Structures are given as C-alpha cells and as structure tokens.
Amino acid sequence: MPKGYWVVTANITDPEGFTPYRETAGAIIADHGGHAIIRGDVTEVVEGVAHGRSFIVEFPSYQAAKDCYASAEYQAAIDLRKDAARFDLVIAEGLDD
C-alpha cells in the first residue's frame, strides 16, 4: 500500500498560543503512525517558532494520513491553534522520500 504524506507550510504567529495544539496534535499524529521526515523545520514547528516553513510528516499509508486528518480528535486539535497559527496542508499519496 502506498505511503501517505502531509506536506505542510506552517506560519506560527503566536508561539505561546500554539502550545495547546502542539501538545495535543503530536500524540494524535503518532497514534496514526505519522512521524516527521524533515527534521530541521519540524523542530521549529514543534518549538512554535516557524514562520512560513515547510515540513513533511510520513504515514504508513495514504489511508492512515486521511484518517488522522479526518479524526474528531485531530479536528478538535485544529481549533486549539485557530488564532496562533495557519497551516496549509496537503495529503499526498506515494511521495518519494
């Protein structure tokens, strides 16, 4: 089965306000088998200091990526960052490493 990827541009305008999302979303993504494959920019996102940075999260399958994004838990986490960050997220199938 093809892997799935989140290709994300993060623009964090309020690092402190981003913290509740960061603390919640990481576990949800991991529960769906997701992990970061570009470390430098991801570290900045995790620390809440990224501005217009891109990064990629790899999932074991395309369906796992879609299921993670569509889950009620992840959608609730999105609400936690509503005034602190803007993400442009594309779910891609079969992207090469």
Residue pairs with C-beta under 8 A, 6 or more apart in sequence:
1 60
1 61
1 62
1 63
2 61
2 62
2 93
2 94
3 58
3 59
3 60
3 61
3 62
3 93
3 94
3 95
4 58
4 59
4 60
4 61
4 62
4 63
4 64
4 65
4 66
4 91
4 92
4 93
5 56
5 57
5 58
5 59
5 65
5 91
5 92
5 93
5 95
6 34
6 56
6 57
6 59
6 65
6 69
6 89
6 90
6 91
6 92
7 54
7 56
7 89
7 90
7 92
7 95
8 45
8 54
8 55
8 56
8 57
8 87
8 88
8 89
8 90
9 52
9 53
9 54
9 87
9 88
10 41
10 45
10 50
10 52
10 53
10 54
10 55
10 85
10 86
10 87
11 50
11 51
11 52
11 85
11 86
11 87
12 18
12 45
12 48
12 49
12 50
12 51
12 84
12 85
13 51
13 84
13 85
13 86
14 83
14 84
14 85
15 47
15 48
15 49
15 84
16 48
16 84
17 81
17 83
17 84
17 85
18 48
18 81
18 84
18 85
19 48
20 80
20 81
21 77
21 78
21 80
21 81
21 84
21 85
22 45
22 46
22 48
24 76
24 77
24 80
25 74
25 77
25 80
26 46
28 68
28 71
28 73
28 74
28 77
29 35
29 57
29 68
29 74
31 68
32 59
32 64
32 65
32 67
32 68
32 71
33 59
33 60
33 61
33 64
34 57
34 58
34 59
34 64
34 65
34 68
35 57
35 58
36 42
36 55
36 56
36 57
36 58
37 56
37 57
37 58
37 97
38 54
38 55
38 56
41 50
41 53
41 54
41 55
42 55
42 57
44 50
44 53
45 53
45 55
56 95
57 65
58 97
59 65
59 68
62 91
62 93
62 94
65 91
66 91
68 74
69 89
69 91
81 87
